[in-house]
Amino acid sequence: MISPVLRRIIWREFLVYALIFTLISLPYVWISGATGLIYAFWVKITGFAAIMIYILLWRMKYMYLFFNLGYGRRQLIALFLAADIVLSGLIYLVILLIRNQLILPGL
Amino acid sequence: MNILETDSIQLAFNGQTILNNVYLSCRTGEIVGLVGRNGSGKSSLMKLIFGTLRGDAQSVRINKKYYSHAYRQGARLMYLPQDGFLPGYLRVADVRKLFKWKEDPCDDFEELNDLGNTNISDLSGGQKKLLEVLALLYGQAEFLLLDEPFSFLAPVTVEKLTPHIIYQSGKKGILLTDHMYRTVLDTCHRIYLVQTGVLREIKDTRVLIDMGYLPEE
């Protein structure tokens, strides 16, 4: 179980940046519907690589906090990816539901 | 009693040997000190033991069991990097929770009194360093690697901190390096000088002068 403090650190160190790339990819999903998810996927892949490079170059010293708590590099990447997939998946789902007028029909 | 051992450590940068066939051990209940000139390989040795730096060869074992990346072992080993590791947006109280402190040492330090809700970014360099050292000291790891724990700290704070290090060494094995050699000599059970890639155990401070680490008196 991940503590609330650790969740906050993951949000500040990774998810907030991942969210920016999710927002960048949203127009593809809004315009093209489910097929736009393919473009969104590539935006997210590019974004993930960019975030990893950013962390490696400028935030690496803060990764020692995770290392001291027993998290390895692969575990961290898996944790970041899982959190990103859940958050982005929810956002895409809501956008698709709104677009197809399955929720908020008057919008 | 637990024992951290490392041997066969080989490390070279750009063809220059930094560490050559180094052996080092640390048991719970003892403090081992590393001294040496800047660039002699003290920090690299700590990172190699921690597992975040790969050398040309290394073997790190805890209780005879080999670990390629010791830090992954459920926080049995913790490392204090020179540059700090706590992000500024955390609060002092968050650190207590993260490292699962069972005692609160902040009461002994005026510098950290009543700062529970203060962001780390609002602390001075010395306060931040002190908090980082205490975070690890009062955390749950069996072994600590402290790289320059006394830098940025006022002499009076160092004086108050060393009893905490000694107290925690009752339960943990502590490997530390710092340029405040007098404090290191007074605090540690064993001292090693890192020079020309090898470790030499120091029994007499005169050797530190002879080996060129301390200036002639």
Interface residues (C-beta under 8 A of the other chain):
Chain A: S3 V5 L6 R8 I9 R12 E13 K61 Y62 Y64 L65 F67 N68 L69 G70 Y71 G72 Q75
Chain B: F50 T52 H69 Y71 R72 Q73 G74 A75 R76 M78 Y79 P81 D83 G84 F85 L86 P87 Y89 L90 D94 K97 L98 L136 G139 A141
